[in-house]
Every structure is written in C-alpha cells, then in structure tokens.
Amino acid sequence: EAALGNGIKAPCPIEKDIKIVARKSIVAAADIPAGTILTQELITTKRPGSGIEPHYWDEILGCRTIEAIPCDSLVQWNQIAMEK
C-alpha cells in the first residue's frame, strides 16, 4: 500500500528544479528594435523556461516592444506593451 502513495498528484521536489531547464520560453527569433509590433516571424520558443511561457503566444502577438530585444534573448513582460 505504501507504493501506491497518497493519491495526490504533484511534482516531486527534484522535478521542480528541472522545470526551468526542461520547459521552453518565448525568445526573439531576430533582433527586434524598440517600438516593433511582435509577429510570428519575430519570435520563437527555446529553452530554458525562465521567461514568458509559450501558452501566452497569442496574447503577446500584436503587442509593441518597449525596448530593443536582441536575437535569442528571452522576451520579458517588461519589454512589451500589452495594449494592441
């Protein structure tokens, strides 16, 4: 019975540490100047998962950048204006 566990599904402590490495984030696919409207051609997803999660993809498309974002850099919430 001990092998069945407590019935609660939750990540183990070691899995929480690996989450950042295993998951992906939205990154710049090219150098993006300040004031640019984000399009599918300008962003992609890559590891690590320490930036904006890919499930926000549609939410940030069409938003304008507040500052320049270098190619292969994580896109951060403070770099984009959420108004479309």
C-alpha angles and dihedrals in degrees: 000000000000089000090061091065126209097303094247114122110217135137117267116243091255090054091057090059092051093048093084093051097042100045127072135234135201111266136177112268090197138007105293116202121216113273095030121138110235115243133176090260092058099052137049138163127259140153140301106066097217096107135056110330118242093243086074090060096109091043095058097040108104094023120125122240117241094200137015116279117204120225113276092016122130113258108234128200092240090059096062136059109227095211112101 
